Amino acid sequence: MKKEVCVITGGGSGMGLAAAKYMPKEKIILVTGRTLAKLERAVTELQEAGYEAYAKTCDTSVRSQVQELAAYAAELGEIKNVIHAAGLSPAMAVPEKLLRVNALGTVYINQEFSKYMKAGSVIVDISSNSAYMIPGFLANKKTFTLADTDEDLFLKKCLKLPKMLKDDYKSSGLAYGLSKKFVIWYAAKCAFDYGSKGIRVCSLSPGLIATDMGNLEAKEGGSLLETAAEKRMGTPEELGFAIASVADERNGYLAGVDVLVDGGSTIGRNYR
Ligand SMILES: NC(=O)c1ccc[n+]([C@@H]2O[C@H](COP(=O)([O-])OP(=O)(O)OC[C@H]3O[C@@H](n4cnc5c(N)ncnc54)[C@H](OP(=O)(O)O)[C@@H]3O)[C@@H](O)[C@H]2O)c1
């Protein structure tokens, strides 16, 4: 019998790597990202912890690389879990890059992996609580639908408002929020598209978490803590556990929803 494979994009660091450590030891773990050295360090850590683990580089914003990754994973065994944690934050990239990596990358991952996945498997797409700050009227479903049919027009429409903002960080912040709003919408869409095949799809939205990315965004994102019930940043381990729980087969009835793991900061904005 084929061994089960858990693929983790962005698995070389942060909450992706933390999630790997909560997966059952019987599964093969495949970590991926753009930086080989980082992935190799993660594989060593996982092997020392008793996992059979592999690394393969992939830029998830390039469909052909995602296709190669999915084919490689399918050769290792039966793809049972895809945890898509790869992403960039506002301080890391310009608006177009953020949309290409966070939004279109999610399209490529879900589409290419679902071709190999069978009943009882799961995709967890990592979004962000920033998505909840984007007003509903900006999350235009007609625009989002274009991601499957006309990528250039999708990017043009999503970039219209961010491009109007003079402040670079605010412009990237809006593009980031939109890209993550898209992730929630797209995961829900895929839950229905793939549901009949028995592939479960969810998204999970972290709040401010003390990873490399979170620490980089801590100054701007720190204001989120004011409305949180937990007055601190989340830890990668807390998020790793939450992600692994959503990906667990025993959570088989959790589908098409976003799981908000943000210490209460989003609900806190409206609660008082
Ligand atoms: N930390 C937070 O406060 C926070 C809050 C809300 C949401 N999130 C989301 O949580 C996810 C995980 O982030 P993290 O906090 O764990 O940060 P992290 O440690 O920086 O992890 C992100 C990973 O994504 C990989 N990556 C970036 N661009 C990629 C690309 N084009 N193709 C493949 N891999 C790529 C990075 O590796 P390479 O650079 O080597 O490719 C990195 O290992 C992200 O999607 C992020 O947006 C984080």
The ligand as a MOL file (V3000), in Angstrom:
LIG
                    3D

  0  0  0     0  0            999 V3000
M  V30 BEGIN CTAB
M  V30 COUNTS 48 52 0 0 0
M  V30 BEGIN ATOM
M  V30 1 N 2.8720 35.5570 10.5960 0
M  V30 2 C 1.7520 36.2330 10.5630 0
M  V30 3 O 1.5420 37.1510 11.3980 0
M  V30 4 C 0.6900 35.8920 9.5640 0
M  V30 5 C -0.5680 36.4610 9.7330 0
M  V30 6 C -1.5870 36.1430 8.8490 0
M  V30 7 C -1.3320 35.2710 7.7960 0
M  V30 8 N -0.0950 34.7350 7.6340 0 CHG=1
M  V30 9 C 0.0990 33.7990 6.5100 0
M  V30 10 O 0.6090 32.5860 7.0090 0
M  V30 11 C 1.3750 31.9260 5.9940 0
M  V30 12 C 2.6720 31.4240 6.5860 0
M  V30 13 O 3.4660 32.5340 6.9620 0
M  V30 14 P 4.4830 32.5170 8.2000 0
M  V30 15 O 4.0090 33.5190 9.1460 0
M  V30 16 O 4.7110 31.1300 8.6420 0 CHG=-1
M  V30 17 O 5.7760 33.1690 7.5360 0
M  V30 18 P 7.1240 32.5780 6.9410 0
M  V30 19 O 7.8940 31.8710 7.9620 0
M  V30 20 O 7.7400 33.7390 6.2250 0
M  V30 21 O 6.5970 31.4980 5.8760 0
M  V30 22 C 6.2210 31.8020 4.5890 0
M  V30 23 C 6.8820 30.7900 3.6840 0
M  V30 24 O 6.3960 30.9660 2.3520 0
M  V30 25 C 7.4690 30.7130 1.4680 0
M  V30 26 N 7.2000 31.4350 0.2220 0
M  V30 27 C 7.0780 32.7590 0.0380 0
M  V30 28 N 6.8220 33.0160 -1.2520 0
M  V30 29 C 6.7920 31.8310 -1.8940 0
M  V30 30 C 6.5870 31.4370 -3.2400 0
M  V30 31 N 6.3700 32.3260 -4.2120 0
M  V30 32 N 6.6130 30.1170 -3.5360 0
M  V30 33 C 6.8380 29.1980 -2.5680 0
M  V30 34 N 7.0430 29.5090 -1.2840 0
M  V30 35 C 7.0260 30.8110 -0.9510 0
M  V30 36 C 8.7150 31.2320 2.1920 0
M  V30 37 O 9.8860 30.5370 1.7870 0
M  V30 38 P 10.8240 31.0910 0.6080 0
M  V30 39 O 11.0070 32.5540 0.8560 0
M  V30 40 O 12.0430 30.2780 0.7450 0
M  V30 41 O 10.0890 30.8100 -0.6640 0
M  V30 42 C 8.3860 30.9120 3.6420 0
M  V30 43 O 8.9600 29.6790 4.0480 0
M  V30 44 C 1.5200 32.9410 4.8690 0
M  V30 45 O 0.6320 32.6240 3.8360 0
M  V30 46 C 1.1190 34.2580 5.5060 0
M  V30 47 O 0.5800 35.1900 4.5950 0
M  V30 48 C 0.9240 35.0370 8.4930 0
M  V30 END ATOM
M  V30 BEGIN BOND
M  V30 1 1 1 2
M  V30 2 2 2 3
M  V30 3 1 2 4
M  V30 4 1 4 5
M  V30 5 2 4 48
M  V30 6 2 5 6
M  V30 7 1 6 7
M  V30 8 2 7 8
M  V30 9 1 8 9
M  V30 10 1 8 48
M  V30 11 1 9 10
M  V30 12 1 9 46
M  V30 13 1 10 11
M  V30 14 1 11 12
M  V30 15 1 11 44
M  V30 16 1 12 13
M  V30 17 1 13 14
M  V30 18 2 14 15
M  V30 19 1 14 16
M  V30 20 1 14 17
M  V30 21 1 17 18
M  V30 22 2 18 19
M  V30 23 1 18 20
M  V30 24 1 18 21
M  V30 25 1 21 22
M  V30 26 1 22 23
M  V30 27 1 23 24
M  V30 28 1 23 42
M  V30 29 1 24 25
M  V30 30 1 25 26
M  V30 31 1 25 36
M  V30 32 1 26 27
M  V30 33 1 26 35
M  V30 34 2 27 28
M  V30 35 1 28 29
M  V30 36 1 29 30
M  V30 37 2 29 35
M  V30 38 1 30 31
M  V30 39 2 30 32
M  V30 40 1 32 33
M  V30 41 2 33 34
M  V30 42 1 34 35
M  V30 43 1 36 37
M  V30 44 1 36 42
M  V30 45 1 37 38
M  V30 46 2 38 39
M  V30 47 1 38 40
M  V30 48 1 38 41
M  V30 49 1 42 43
M  V30 50 1 44 45
M  V30 51 1 44 46
M  V30 52 1 46 47
M  V30 END BOND
M  V30 END CTAB
M  END
